[in-house]
């Protein structure tokens, strides 16, 4: 059976490791994210809300985004 101090140390180490991994993943994802919306494929968007969010024009008759 482990003492309370050992359990506390292991908990702190686990939280620190999770925080480090989260920071690294966030940095990698944000550095590879596109800087502008020039590469948005409007033809693949199937909802009016998302089309409006990316600055597209929704066609209610054909249900497509342009």
CHARMM-style PDB file with segment names, atoms N, HN, CA, C and O in Angstrom:
ATOM      1  N   UNK     1       0.837  -1.175   0.000  1.00  0.00      PROA
ATOM      2  CA  UNK     1       0.000   0.000   0.000  1.00  0.00      PROA
ATOM      3  C   UNK     1       0.891   1.250   0.000  1.00  0.00      PROA
ATOM      4  O   UNK     1       1.846   1.349   0.770  1.00  0.00      PROA
ATOM      5  N   UNK     2       0.563   2.181  -0.862  1.00  0.00      PROA
ATOM      6  HN  UNK     2      -0.213   2.101  -1.488  1.00  0.00      PROA
ATOM      7  CA  UNK     2       1.369   3.392  -0.978  1.00  0.00      PROA
ATOM      8  C   UNK     2       0.924   4.430   0.042  1.00  0.00      PROA
ATOM      9  O   UNK     2      -0.238   4.492   0.444  1.00  0.00      PROA
ATOM     10  N   UNK     3       1.892   5.238   0.441  1.00  0.00      PROA
ATOM     11  HN  UNK     3       2.836   5.188   0.115  1.00  0.00      PROA
ATOM     12  CA  UNK     3       1.541   6.310   1.378  1.00  0.00      PROA
ATOM     13  C   UNK     3       0.839   7.438   0.628  1.00  0.00      PROA
ATOM     14  O   UNK     3       0.873   7.497  -0.601  1.00  0.00      PROA
ATOM     15  N   UNK     4       0.218   8.310   1.367  1.00  0.00      PROA
ATOM     16  HN  UNK     4       0.191   8.262   2.366  1.00  0.00      PROA
ATOM     17  CA  UNK     4      -0.515   9.428   0.774  1.00  0.00      PROA
ATOM     18  C   UNK     4       0.412  10.371   0.017  1.00  0.00      PROA
ATOM     19  O   UNK     4       0.013  10.940  -0.999  1.00  0.00      PROA
ATOM     20  N   UNK     5       1.623  10.543   0.486  1.00  0.00      PROA
ATOM     21  HN  UNK     5       1.947  10.081   1.311  1.00  0.00      PROA
ATOM     22  CA  UNK     5       2.577  11.439  -0.178  1.00  0.00      PROA
ATOM     23  C   UNK     5       2.967  10.880  -1.546  1.00  0.00      PROA
ATOM     24  O   UNK     5       3.060  11.638  -2.512  1.00  0.00      PROA
ATOM     25  N   UNK     6       3.196   9.580  -1.644  1.00  0.00      PROA
ATOM     26  HN  UNK     6       3.121   8.965  -0.859  1.00  0.00      PROA
ATOM     27  CA  UNK     6       3.550   8.954  -2.919  1.00  0.00      PROA
ATOM     28  C   UNK     6       2.390   9.078  -3.895  1.00  0.00      PROA
ATOM     29  O   UNK     6       2.599   9.367  -5.073  1.00  0.00      PROA
ATOM     30  N   UNK     7       1.172   8.864  -3.418  1.00  0.00      PROA
ATOM     31  HN  UNK     7       1.002   8.629  -2.460  1.00  0.00      PROA
ATOM     32  CA  UNK     7      -0.004   9.003  -4.276  1.00  0.00      PROA
ATOM     33  C   UNK     7      -0.155  10.435  -4.766  1.00  0.00      PROA
ATOM     34  O   UNK     7      -0.511  10.657  -5.923  1.00  0.00      PROA
ATOM     35  N   UNK     8       0.110  11.409  -3.900  1.00  0.00      PROA
ATOM     36  HN  UNK     8       0.399  11.229  -2.960  1.00  0.00      PROA
ATOM     37  CA  UNK     8       0.016  12.812  -4.286  1.00  0.00      PROA
ATOM     38  C   UNK     8       1.067  13.150  -5.337  1.00  0.00      PROA
ATOM     39  O   UNK     8       0.776  13.847  -6.308  1.00  0.00      PROA
ATOM     40  N   UNK     9       2.277  12.661  -5.145  1.00  0.00      PROA
ATOM     41  HN  UNK     9       2.513  12.094  -4.355  1.00  0.00      PROA
ATOM     42  CA  UNK     9       3.349  12.914  -6.114  1.00  0.00      PROA
ATOM     43  C   UNK     9       3.009  12.298  -7.466  1.00  0.00      PROA
ATOM     44  O   UNK     9       3.200  12.937  -8.501  1.00  0.00      PROA
ATOM     45  N   UNK    10       2.510  11.071  -7.470  1.00  0.00      PROA
ATOM     46  HN  UNK    10       2.355  10.552  -6.630  1.00  0.00      PROA
ATOM     47  CA  UNK    10       2.137  10.425  -8.722  1.00  0.00      PROA
ATOM     48  C   UNK    10       0.991  11.150  -9.411  1.00  0.00      PROA
ATOM     49  O   UNK    10       0.972  11.243 -10.638  1.00  0.00      PROA
ATOM     50  N   UNK    11       0.050  11.658  -8.656  1.00  0.00      PROA
ATOM     51  HN  UNK    11       0.066  11.583  -7.659  1.00  0.00      PROA
ATOM     52  CA  UNK    11      -1.058  12.422  -9.235  1.00  0.00      PROA
ATOM     53  C   UNK    11      -0.553  13.700  -9.878  1.00  0.00      PROA
ATOM     54  O   UNK    11      -0.962  14.038 -10.989  1.00  0.00      PROA
ATOM     55  N   UNK    12       0.333  14.414  -9.193  1.00  0.00      PROA
ATOM     56  HN  UNK    12       0.665  14.139  -8.291  1.00  0.00      PROA
ATOM     57  CA  UNK    12       0.882  15.658  -9.730  1.00  0.00      PROA
ATOM     58  C   UNK    12       1.694  15.382 -10.997  1.00  0.00      PROA
ATOM     59  O   UNK    12       1.597  16.130 -11.970  1.00  0.00      PROA
ATOM     60  N   UNK    13       2.484  14.326 -10.991  1.00  0.00      PROA
ATOM     61  HN  UNK    13       2.563  13.718 -10.201  1.00  0.00      PROA
ATOM     62  CA  UNK    13       3.268  13.958 -12.172  1.00  0.00      PROA
ATOM     63  C   UNK    13       2.342  13.608 -13.338  1.00  0.00      PROA
ATOM     64  O   UNK    13       2.614  13.992 -14.476  1.00  0.00      PROA
ATOM     65  N   UNK    14       1.284  12.905 -13.077  1.00  0.00      PROA
ATOM     66  HN  UNK    14       1.064  12.593 -12.153  1.00  0.00      PROA
ATOM     67  CA  UNK    14       0.325  12.553 -14.126  1.00  0.00      PROA
ATOM     68  C   UNK    14      -0.352  13.771 -14.722  1.00  0.00      PROA
ATOM     69  O   UNK    14      -0.515  13.861 -15.939  1.00  0.00      PROA
ATOM     70  N   UNK    15      -0.748  14.708 -13.872  1.00  0.00      PROA
ATOM     71  HN  UNK    15      -0.616  14.635 -12.883  1.00  0.00      PROA
ATOM     72  CA  UNK    15      -1.385  15.937 -14.350  1.00  0.00      PROA
ATOM     73  C   UNK    15      -0.391  16.768 -15.157  1.00  0.00      PROA
ATOM     74  O   UNK    15      -0.749  17.333 -16.191  1.00  0.00      PROA
ATOM     75  N   UNK    16       0.846  16.842 -14.694  1.00  0.00      PROA
ATOM     76  HN  UNK    16       1.137  16.382 -13.854  1.00  0.00      PROA
ATOM     77  CA  UNK    16       1.874  17.593 -15.420  1.00  0.00      PROA
ATOM     78  C   UNK    16       2.137  16.964 -16.784  1.00  0.00      PROA
ATOM     79  O   UNK    16       2.278  17.681 -17.774  1.00  0.00      PROA
ATOM     80  N   UNK    17       2.204  15.654 -16.851  1.00  0.00      PROA
ATOM     81  HN  UNK    17       2.089  15.071 -16.046  1.00  0.00      PROA
ATOM     82  CA  UNK    17       2.435  14.975 -18.130  1.00  0.00      PROA
ATOM     83  C   UNK    17       1.275  15.223 -19.093  1.00  0.00      PROA
ATOM     84  O   UNK    17       1.495  15.462 -20.280  1.00  0.00      PROA
ATOM     85  N   UNK    18       0.058  15.167 -18.594  1.00  0.00      PROA
ATOM     86  HN  UNK    18      -0.120  14.973 -17.629  1.00  0.00      PROA
ATOM     87  CA  UNK    18      -1.106  15.441 -19.443  1.00  0.00      PROA
ATOM     88  C   UNK    18      -1.098  16.875 -19.946  1.00  0.00      PROA
ATOM     89  O   UNK    18      -1.446  17.130 -21.099  1.00  0.00      PROA
ATOM     90  N   UNK    19      -0.705  17.811 -19.095  1.00  0.00      PROA
ATOM     91  HN  UNK    19      -0.422  17.604 -18.159  1.00  0.00      PROA
ATOM     92  CA  UNK    19      -0.634  19.216 -19.508  1.00  0.00      PROA
ATOM     93  C   UNK    19       0.427  19.419 -20.578  1.00  0.00      PROA
ATOM     94  O   UNK    19       0.205  20.160 -21.535  1.00  0.00      PROA
ATOM     95  N   UNK    20       1.563  18.780 -20.431  1.00  0.00      PROA
ATOM     96  HN  UNK    20       1.744  18.177 -19.654  1.00  0.00      PROA
ATOM     97  CA  UNK    20       2.635  18.906 -21.424  1.00  0.00      PROA
ATOM     98  C   UNK    20       2.190  18.348 -22.768  1.00  0.00      PROA
ATOM     99  O   UNK    20       2.427  18.965 -23.806  1.00  0.00      PROA
ATOM    100  N   UNK    21       1.554  17.195 -22.756  1.00  0.00      PROA
ATOM    101  HN  UNK    21       1.361  16.693 -21.913  1.00  0.00      PROA
ATOM    102  CA  UNK    21       1.057  16.598 -24.003  1.00  0.00      PROA
ATOM    103  C   UNK    21       0.015  17.506 -24.643  1.00  0.00      PROA
ATOM    104  O   UNK    21       0.032  17.702 -25.858  1.00  0.00      PROA
ATOM    105  N   UNK    22      -0.882  18.056 -23.851  1.00  0.00      PROA
ATOM    106  HN  UNK    22      -0.895  17.897 -22.864  1.00  0.00      PROA
ATOM    107  CA  UNK    22      -1.906  18.954 -24.387  1.00  0.00      PROA
ATOM    108  C   UNK    22      -1.288  20.184 -25.030  1.00  0.00      PROA
ATOM    109  O   UNK    22      -1.721  20.606 -26.102  1.00  0.00      PROA
ATOM    110  N   UNK    23      -0.293  20.757 -24.395  1.00  0.00      PROA
ATOM    111  HN  UNK    23       0.059  20.414 -23.524  1.00  0.00      PROA
ATOM    112  CA  UNK    23       0.371  21.947 -24.939  1.00  0.00      PROA
ATOM    113  C   UNK    23       1.075  21.619 -26.257  1.00  0.00      PROA
ATOM    114  O   UNK    23       1.003  22.396 -27.209  1.00  0.00      PROA
ATOM    115  N   UNK    24       1.748  20.482 -26.311  1.00  0.00      PROA
ATOM    116  HN  UNK    24       1.806  19.851 -25.538  1.00  0.00      PROA
ATOM    117  CA  UNK    24       2.443  20.091 -27.541  1.00  0.00      PROA
ATOM    118  C   UNK    24       1.445  19.847 -28.680  1.00  0.00      PROA
ATOM    119  O   UNK    24       1.670  20.293 -29.804  1.00  0.00      PROA
ATOM    120  N   UNK    25       0.357  19.150 -28.397  1.00  0.00      PROA
ATOM    121  HN  UNK    25       0.173  18.788 -27.484  1.00  0.00      PROA
ATOM    122  CA  UNK    25      -0.642  18.883 -29.426  1.00  0.00      PROA
ATOM    123  C   UNK    25      -1.273  20.180 -29.901  1.00  0.00      PROA
ATOM    124  O   UNK    25      -1.454  20.366 -31.104  1.00  0.00      PROA
ATOM    125  N   UNK    26      -1.608  21.075 -28.994  1.00  0.00      PROA
ATOM    126  HN  UNK    26      -1.461  20.924 -28.017  1.00  0.00      PROA
ATOM    127  CA  UNK    26      -2.194  22.364 -29.374  1.00  0.00      PROA
ATOM    128  C   UNK    26      -1.236  23.159 -30.254  1.00  0.00      PROA
ATOM    129  O   UNK    26      -1.657  23.744 -31.252  1.00  0.00      PROA
ATOM    130  N   UNK    27       0.034  23.188 -29.898  1.00  0.00      PROA
ATOM    131  HN  UNK    27       0.376  22.713 -29.087  1.00  0.00      PROA
ATOM    132  CA  UNK    27       1.023  23.927 -30.682  1.00  0.00      PROA
ATOM    133  C   UNK    27       1.159  23.339 -32.087  1.00  0.00      PROA
ATOM    134  O   UNK    27       1.262  24.082 -33.063  1.00  0.00      PROA
ATOM    135  N   UNK    28       1.159  22.024 -32.192  1.00  0.00      PROA
ATOM    136  HN  UNK    28       1.075  21.420 -31.399  1.00  0.00      PROA
ATOM    137  CA  UNK    28       1.281  21.387 -33.503  1.00  0.00      PROA
ATOM    138  C   UNK    28       0.058  21.666 -34.367  1.00  0.00      PROA
ATOM    139  O   UNK    28       0.190  21.970 -35.553  1.00  0.00      PROA
ATOM    140  N   UNK    29      -1.121  21.563 -33.784  1.00  0.00      PROA
ATOM    141  HN  UNK    29      -1.229  21.316 -32.821  1.00  0.00      PROA
ATOM    142  CA  UNK    29      -2.338  21.788 -34.561  1.00  0.00      PROA
ATOM    143  C   UNK    29      -2.491  23.241 -34.976  1.00  0.00      PROA
ATOM    144  O   UNK    29      -2.906  23.522 -36.100  1.00  0.00      PROA
ATOM    145  N   UNK    30      -2.165  24.162 -34.090  1.00  0.00      PROA
ATOM    146  HN  UNK    30      -1.827  23.934 -33.177  1.00  0.00      PROA
ATOM    147  CA  UNK    30      -2.332  25.578 -34.430  1.00  0.00      PROA
ATOM    148  C   UNK    30      -1.280  26.038 -35.435  1.00  0.00      PROA
ATOM    149  O   UNK    30      -1.534  26.967 -36.202  1.00  0.00      PROA
ATOM    150  N   UNK    31      -0.110  25.410 -35.448  1.00  0.00      PROA
ATOM    151  HN  UNK    31       0.096  24.656 -34.825  1.00  0.00      PROA
ATOM    152  CA  UNK    31       0.905  25.815 -36.424  1.00  0.00      PROA
ATOM    153  C   UNK    31       0.595  25.277 -37.817  1.00  0.00      PROA
ATOM    154  O   UNK    31       1.069  25.832 -38.808  1.00  0.00      PROA
ATOM    155  N   UNK    32      -0.186  24.212 -37.909  1.00  0.00      PROA
ATOM    156  HN  UNK    32      -0.570  23.760 -37.104  1.00  0.00      PROA
ATOM    157  CA  UNK    32      -0.510  23.656 -39.221  1.00  0.00      PROA
ATOM    158  C   UNK    32      -1.893  24.085 -39.709  1.00  0.00      PROA
ATOM    159  O   UNK    32      -2.320  23.670 -40.786  1.00  0.00      PROA
ATOM    160  N   UNK    33      -2.588  24.899 -38.942  1.00  0.00      PROA
ATOM    161  HN  UNK    33      -2.241  25.236 -38.067  1.00  0.00      PROA
ATOM    162  CA  UNK    33      -3.909  25.366 -39.352  1.00  0.00      PROA
ATOM    163  C   UNK    33      -3.764  26.400 -40.462  1.00  0.00      PROA
ATOM    164  O   UNK    33      -2.800  27.165 -40.467  1.00  0.00      PROA
ATOM    165  N   UNK    34      -4.706  26.433 -41.401  1.00  0.00      PROA
ATOM    166  HN  UNK    34      -5.490  25.811 -41.397  1.00  0.00      PROA
ATOM    167  CA  UNK    34      -4.607  27.410 -42.480  1.00  0.00      PROA
ATOM    168  C   UNK    34      -4.750  28.834 -41.954  1.00  0.00      PROA
ATOM    169  O   UNK    34      -5.518  29.094 -41.028  1.00  0.00      PROA
ATOM    170  N   UNK    35      -4.009  29.735 -42.550  1.00  0.00      PROA
ATOM    171  HN  UNK    35      -3.385  29.524 -43.302  1.00  0.00      PROA
ATOM    172  CA  UNK    35      -4.034  31.141 -42.129  1.00  0.00      PROA
ATOM    173  C   UNK    35      -5.267  31.870 -42.657  1.00  0.00      PROA
ATOM    174  O   UNK    35      -5.760  32.808 -42.031  1.00  0.00      PROA
ATOM    175  N   UNK    36      -5.755  31.434 -43.807  1.00  0.00      PROA
ATOM    176  HN  UNK    36      -5.354  30.672 -44.316  1.00  0.00      PROA
ATOM    177  CA  UNK    36      -6.916  32.107 -44.398  1.00  0.00      PROA
ATOM    178  C   UNK    36      -7.910  31.056 -44.864  1.00  0.00      PROA
ATOM    179  O   UNK    36      -7.617  29.861 -44.849  1.00  0.00      PROA
ATOM    180  N   UNK    37      -9.066  31.502 -45.269  1.00  0.00      PROA
ATOM    181  HN  UNK    37      -9.304  32.473 -45.281  1.00  0.00      PROA
ATOM    182  CA  UNK    37     -10.109  30.589 -45.705  1.00  0.00      PROA
ATOM    183  C   UNK    37     -10.129  30.389 -47.211  1.00  0.00      PROA
ATOM    184  O   UNK    37     -11.168  30.028 -47.765  1.00  0.00      PROA
ATOM    185  N   UNK    38      -9.017  30.612 -47.883  1.00  0.00      PROA
ATOM    186  HN  UNK    38      -8.173  30.904 -47.433  1.00  0.00      PROA
ATOM    187  CA  UNK    38      -8.984  30.485 -49.333  1.00  0.00      PROA
ATOM    188  C   UNK    38      -9.118  29.049 -49.807  1.00  0.00      PROA
ATOM    189  O   UNK    38      -9.468  28.813 -50.963  1.00  0.00      PROA
ATOM    190  N   UNK    39      -8.851  28.104 -48.954  1.00  0.00      PROA
ATOM    191  HN  UNK    39      -8.566  28.296 -48.015  1.00  0.00      PROA
ATOM    192  CA  UNK    39      -8.866  26.699 -49.371  1.00  0.00      PROA
ATOM    193  C   UNK    39     -10.153  25.971 -48.994  1.00  0.00      PROA
ATOM    194  O   UNK    39     -10.158  24.741 -48.945  1.00  0.00      PROA
ATOM    195  N   UNK    40     -11.227  26.677 -48.729  1.00  0.00      PROA
ATOM    196  HN  UNK    40     -11.224  27.676 -48.769  1.00  0.00      PROA
ATOM    197  CA  UNK    40     -12.492  26.051 -48.334  1.00  0.00      PROA
ATOM    198  C   UNK    40     -13.199  25.520 -49.578  1.00  0.00      PROA
ATOM    199  O   UNK    40     -13.413  26.255 -50.542  1.00  0.00      PROA
ATOM    200  N   UNK    41     -13.559  24.236 -49.546  1.00  0.00      PROA
ATOM    201  HN  UNK    41     -13.385  23.639 -48.763  1.00  0.00      PROA
ATOM    202  CA  UNK    41     -14.292  23.612 -50.653  1.00  0.00      PROA
ATOM    203  C   UNK    41     -15.782  23.738 -50.361  1.00  0.00      PROA
ATOM    204  O   UNK    41     -16.370  22.885 -49.696  1.00  0.00      PROA
ATOM    205  N   UNK    42     -16.379  24.804 -50.864  1.00  0.00      PROA
ATOM    206  HN  UNK    42     -15.902  25.496 -51.404  1.00  0.00      PROA
ATOM    207  CA  UNK    42     -17.790  25.080 -50.581  1.00  0.00      PROA
ATOM    208  C   UNK    42     -18.721  23.998 -51.112  1.00  0.00      PROA
ATOM    209  O   UNK    42     -19.818  23.824 -50.581  1.00  0.00      PROA
ATOM    210  N   UNK    43     -18.317  23.274 -52.134  1.00  0.00      PROA
ATOM    211  HN  UNK    43     -17.426  23.415 -52.565  1.00  0.00      PROA
ATOM    212  CA  UNK    43     -19.195  22.259 -52.716  1.00  0.00      PROA
ATOM    213  C   UNK    43     -19.433  21.081 -51.771  1.00  0.00      PROA
ATOM    214  O   UNK    43     -20.406  20.346 -51.940  1.00  0.00      PROA
ATOM    215  N   UNK    44     -18.570  20.890 -50.789  1.00  0.00      PROA
ATOM    216  HN  UNK    44     -17.779  21.487 -50.651  1.00  0.00      PROA
ATOM    217  CA  UNK    44     -18.726  19.777 -49.844  1.00  0.00      PROA
ATOM    218  C   UNK    44     -19.612  20.137 -48.658  1.00  0.00      PROA
ATOM    219  O   UNK    44     -19.983  19.254 -47.885  1.00  0.00      PROA
ATOM    220  N   UNK    45     -19.959  21.409 -48.496  1.00  0.00      PROA
ATOM    221  HN  UNK    45     -19.657  22.126 -49.125  1.00  0.00      PROA
ATOM    222  CA  UNK    45     -20.773  21.855 -47.359  1.00  0.00      PROA
ATOM    223  C   UNK    45     -22.232  21.549 -47.635  1.00  0.00      PROA
ATOM    224  O   UNK    45     -22.754  21.867 -48.704  1.00  0.00      PROA
ATOM    225  N   UNK    46     -22.888  20.930 -46.661  1.00  0.00      PROA
ATOM    226  HN  UNK    46     -22.465  20.672 -45.793  1.00  0.00      PROA
ATOM    227  CA  UNK    46     -24.267  20.482 -46.878  1.00  0.00      PROA
ATOM    228  C   UNK    46     -25.281  21.161 -45.960  1.00  0.00      PROA
ATOM    229  O   UNK    46     -26.464  20.823 -46.008  1.00  0.00      PROA
ATOM    230  N   UNK    47     -24.851  22.107 -45.129  1.00  0.00      PROA
ATOM    231  HN  UNK    47     -23.890  22.381 -45.091  1.00  0.00      PROA
ATOM    232  CA  UNK    47     -25.793  22.792 -44.253  1.00  0.00      PROA
ATOM    233  C   UNK    47     -25.670  24.304 -44.425  1.00  0.00      PROA
ATOM    234  O   UNK    47     -24.583  24.836 -44.646  1.00  0.00      PROA
ATOM    235  N   UNK    48     -26.791  24.966 -44.320  1.00  0.00      PROA
ATOM    236  HN  UNK    48     -27.674  24.533 -44.140  1.00  0.00      PROA
ATOM    237  CA  UNK    48     -26.820  26.416 -44.506  1.00  0.00      PROA
ATOM    238  C   UNK    48     -26.035  27.139 -43.413  1.00  0.00      PROA
ATOM    239  O   UNK    48     -25.366  28.135 -43.690  1.00  0.00      PROA
ATOM    240  N   UNK    49     -26.107  26.657 -42.191  1.00  0.00      PROA
ATOM    241  HN  UNK    49     -26.650  25.848 -41.965  1.00  0.00      PROA
ATOM    242  CA  UNK    49     -25.411  27.297 -41.077  1.00  0.00      PROA
ATOM    243  C   UNK    49     -23.905  27.296 -41.294  1.00  0.00      PROA
ATOM    244  O   UNK    49     -23.246  28.319 -41.106  1.00  0.00      PROA
ATOM    245  N   UNK    50     -23.362  26.155 -41.690  1.00  0.00      PROA
ATOM    246  HN  UNK    50     -23.897  25.324 -41.843  1.00  0.00      PROA
ATOM    247  CA  UNK    50     -21.929  26.066 -41.936  1.00  0.00      PROA
ATOM    248  C   UNK    50     -21.536  26.907 -43.153  1.00  0.00      PROA
ATOM    249  O   UNK    50     -20.476  27.534 -43.159  1.00  0.00      PROA
ATOM    250  N   UNK    51     -22.370  26.922 -44.161  1.00  0.00      PROA
ATOM    251  HN  UNK    51     -23.231  26.412 -44.157  1.00  0.00      PROA
ATOM    252  CA  UNK    51     -22.099  27.735 -45.344  1.00  0.00      PROA
ATOM    253  C   UNK    51     -22.002  29.215 -44.968  1.00  0.00      PROA
ATOM    254  O   UNK    51     -21.100  29.919 -45.422  1.00  0.00      PROA
ATOM    255  N   UNK    52     -22.925  29.675 -44.144  1.00  0.00      PROA
ATOM    256  HN  UNK    52     -23.658  29.103 -43.775  1.00  0.00      PROA
ATOM    257  CA  UNK    52     -22.884  31.067 -43.684  1.00  0.00      PROA
ATOM    258  C   UNK    52     -21.652  31.333 -42.833  1.00  0.00      PROA
ATOM    259  O   UNK    52     -21.068  32.414 -42.911  1.00  0.00      PROA
ATOM    260  N   UNK    53     -21.252  30.361 -42.021  1.00  0.00      PROA
ATOM    261  HN  UNK    53     -21.726  29.483 -41.958  1.00  0.00      PROA
ATOM    262  CA  UNK    53     -20.114  30.532 -41.120  1.00  0.00      PROA
ATOM    263  C   UNK    53     -18.803  30.707 -41.879  1.00  0.00      PROA
ATOM    264  O   UNK    53     -17.914  31.423 -41.417  1.00  0.00      PROA
ATOM    265  N   UNK    54     -18.674  30.066 -43.034  1.00  0.00      PROA
ATOM    266  HN  UNK    54     -19.397  29.485 -43.409  1.00  0.00      PROA
ATOM    267  CA  UNK    54     -17.433  30.175 -43.797  1.00  0.00      PROA
ATOM    268  C   UNK    54     -17.501  31.257 -44.864  1.00  0.00      PROA
ATOM    269  O   UNK    54     -16.571  31.411 -45.656  1.00  0.00      PROA
ATOM    270  N   UNK    55     -18.600  32.007 -44.887  1.00  0.00      PROA
ATOM    271  HN  UNK    55     -19.355  31.881 -44.244  1.00  0.00      PROA
ATOM    272  CA  UNK    55     -18.709  33.118 -45.821  1.00  0.00      PROA
ATOM    273  C   UNK    55     -19.209  32.727 -47.198  1.00  0.00      PROA
ATOM    274  O   UNK    55     -19.005  33.457 -48.169  1.00  0.00      PROA
ATOM    275  N   UNK    56     -19.861  31.587 -47.285  1.00  0.00      PROA
ATOM    276  HN  UNK    56     -20.027  30.995 -46.497  1.00  0.00      PROA
ATOM    277  CA  UNK    56     -20.399  31.148 -48.566  1.00  0.00      PROA
ATOM    278  C   UNK    56     -21.800  31.682 -48.795  1.00  0.00      PROA
ATOM    279  O   UNK    56     -22.377  32.353 -47.940  1.00  0.00      PROA
ATOM    280  N   UNK    57     -22.337  31.371 -49.967  1.00  0.00      PROA
ATOM    281  HN  UNK    57     -21.869  30.825 -50.663  1.00  0.00      PROA
ATOM    282  CA  UNK    57     -23.701  31.770 -50.311  1.00  0.00      PROA
ATOM    283  C   UNK    57     -24.538  30.509 -50.468  1.00  0.00      PROA
ATOM    284  O   UNK    57     -24.255  29.667 -51.320  1.00  0.00      PROA
ATOM    285  N   UNK    58     -25.571  30.386 -49.641  1.00  0.00      PROA
ATOM    286  HN  UNK    58     -25.801  31.070 -48.949  1.00  0.00      PROA
ATOM    287  CA  UNK    58     -26.405  29.191 -49.639  1.00  0.00      PROA
ATOM    288  C   UNK    58     -27.511  29.329 -50.673  1.00  0.00      PROA
ATOM    289  O   UNK    58     -28.195  30.351 -50.727  1.00  0.00      PROA
ATOM    290  N   UNK    59     -27.686  28.299 -51.495  1.00  0.00      PROA
ATOM    291  HN  UNK    59     -27.130  27.469 -51.452  1.00  0.00      PROA
ATOM    292  CA  UNK    59     -28.767  28.249 -52.465  1.00  0.00      PROA
ATOM    293  C   UNK    59     -29.856  27.349 -51.909  1.00  0.00      PROA
ATOM    294  O   UNK    59     -29.679  26.135 -51.803  1.00  0.00      PROA
ATOM    295  N   UNK    60     -30.983  27.950 -51.556  1.00  0.00      PROA
ATOM    296  HN  UNK    60     -31.127  28.936 -51.642  1.00  0.00      PROA
ATOM    297  CA  UNK    60     -32.049  27.165 -50.930  1.00  0.00      PROA
ATOM    298  C   UNK    60     -32.745  26.250 -51.927  1.00  0.00      PROA
ATOM    299  O   UNK    60     -33.353  25.257 -51.529  1.00  0.00      PROA
ATOM    300  N   UNK    61     -32.665  26.566 -53.204  1.00  0.00      PROA
ATOM    301  HN  UNK    61     -32.171  27.373 -53.527  1.00  0.00      PROA
ATOM    302  CA  UNK    61     -33.330  25.700 -54.191  1.00  0.00      PROA
ATOM    303  C   UNK    61     -32.549  24.422 -54.442  1.00  0.00      PROA
ATOM    304  O   UNK    61     -33.137  23.343 -54.507  1.00  0.00      PROA
ATOM    305  N   UNK    62     -31.224  24.526 -54.586  1.00  0.00      PROA
ATOM    306  HN  UNK    62     -30.746  25.403 -54.534  1.00  0.00      PROA
ATOM    307  CA  UNK    62     -30.426  23.333 -54.863  1.00  0.00      PROA
ATOM    308  C   UNK    62     -29.748  22.780 -53.605  1.00  0.00      PROA
ATOM    309  O   UNK    62     -29.092  21.740 -53.664  1.00  0.00      PROA
ATOM    310  N   UNK    63     -29.903  23.469 -52.468  1.00  0.00      PROA
ATOM    311  HN  UNK    63     -30.437  24.313 -52.421  1.00  0.00      PROA
ATOM    312  CA  UNK    63     -29.315  23.043 -51.184  1.00  0.00      PROA
ATOM    313  C   UNK    63     -27.788  22.879 -51.285  1.00  0.00      PROA
ATOM    314  O   UNK    63     -27.222  21.899 -50.801  1.00  0.00      PROA
ATOM    315  N   UNK    64     -27.146  23.849 -51.917  1.00  0.00      PROA
ATOM    316  HN  UNK    64     -27.605  24.646 -52.310  1.00  0.00      PROA
ATOM    317  CA  UNK    64     -25.691  23.818 -52.070  1.00  0.00      PROA
ATOM    318  C   UNK    64     -25.094  25.135 -51.613  1.00  0.00      PROA
ATOM    319  O   UNK    64     -25.783  26.149 -51.504  1.00  0.00      PROA
ATOM    320  N   UNK    65     -23.822  25.097 -51.353  1.00  0.00      PROA
ATOM    321  HN  UNK    65     -23.262  24.273 -51.441  1.00  0.00      PROA
ATOM    322  CA  UNK    65     -23.084  26.279 -50.922  1.00  0.00      PROA
ATOM    323  C   UNK    65     -22.131  26.693 -52.040  1.00  0.00      PROA
ATOM    324  O   UNK    65     -21.482  25.854 -52.665  1.00  0.00      PROA
ATOM    325  N   UNK    66     -22.061  27.978 -52.275  1.00  0.00      PROA
ATOM    326  HN  UNK    66     -22.588  28.659 -51.768  1.00  0.00      PROA
ATOM    327  CA  UNK    66     -21.162  28.470 -53.324  1.00  0.00      PROA
ATOM    328  C   UNK    66     -20.287  29.586 -52.769  1.00  0.00      PROA
ATOM    329  OT1 UNK    66     -19.458  30.138 -53.493  1.00  0.00      PROA
TER     330      UNK     66
END
